[in-house]
Amino acid sequence: MKPFTKFCLLILVMGGFQGVLPGLAMEGEQSAQAPEARQEIQTNSPTTMPRYVNVEGTLQAIQGDLFIIEGASAEQQIKIQVGQDTAFPNGQKEPGQPVSALVSAPDGHALIIR
């Protein structure tokens, strides 16, 4: 078996056919898929959500392990959860003080509150 043939076989086995066909298509040549099929693949791909969100505003109240923030980037009241792993590099906050928090988007847990 020639080295080039071994290389192509390896690519097909490891990458599958979907990733190989567009990669092997030369400029000016049409891909094996119809434009409609390529568009469907792109529109059905999952969208990425940000993992972390910056929240800025004024600390309105502290209710147990929840900080309630309102203002600047928080158009409504936002409740963020504070835990033992939440960092306070500038010290603990009191209601009425401005805060900037890095919050985990999926669960609303604060990682850092400044």
N, C-alpha and C positions, 0 to 999 in steps of 0.2 A: 504494500500500500504506500503510495507516495505521501510525503510529509504534508502537502497541502490538503490532500483528501483526509488524512488523519485529523488535521486541524479543523476542517469543516465538520467532520463527524463529531468531534469533541464539542464544538460550538452548538450543534443541533441537539446533542444529548444534554448538555448543561443548561442551555438557555431556552430550549424549546423553539418552536417554529415562529411564534408571534414576535419575539424580539429579534429574530435573525433576519426575517424577510425585509423589514424596513432598513436594517443595517446594511444588508448586502445590495440593496437597490442602488444603482448608479445614478448620478445626476442626469436629469433629463428623462429617465425611465419612470414609468408609472409603477406604483406599488401594487402588490397583488390584491390588496383590499380596495373595494370601491370607496369613494369619498364618504358615502353615507355611513358605511361601517366604521370608518375611522372617526367620524364625528360622534357616533354613538358611544364608542369606547371612551372618548374624552368627556362626554357629558355625563356618563354613568360612573365616573371615578369619584370616590368619596372626597368631600371637601375637607380641608384641614382646619381645625379649630385651634386658636392660640391656647397654649398650655397655661400661660400666666397672663394676668391682666394687672395694670397699674391703676389704682384707685386713689384719687386725691379729693380731699374735702375737709370738713370740720367734724370732729368726733362729737356726736350729739349725746350718746349715752353708752354705758357699759352695762350689759345684762348677763351676768354670769360669764360664760366664755364667748359671748357675742359682743362685737363692737358695732355700733350703728353710726354710719358715716353719711353725711349729706353735704352737698355743695359741688364745687368746681367740676370734676369729671363725673360726679355722681349726681345726676339730675333728680333722682328720687333717693329715698333712704335706702342704703345698702347695708345688709347685715353680713359681717364677715366673722368667721370662727377663729378664735385665738386659742392656741394650745401651748404646751410646754416647749414645743420645738419652734415657736414663733420668736424671731429675734427682734429685740428692741434696742438698736444701736445707740439711740439718743435718749434712752430711759423710757420708763412707763409714761403713758399718756393719760391726761385727765379730760373729761368732757369740756368742750369749748375750744380745745387746742386744734390747730391744723395738723392733719396727718396725711402721709403718703404711704400706701401699702402695696406690696406685691402679693397678689392673691392667686391661688391655684384656680383656674377657670372651671374645671369640672365639679369641684366640691366646695368652693368658696372659703377654703382654709388660708389664712394669712401666713406667709412665710417670713416677711419682714414688715415692720411698721416703724416708720420714722416720724 
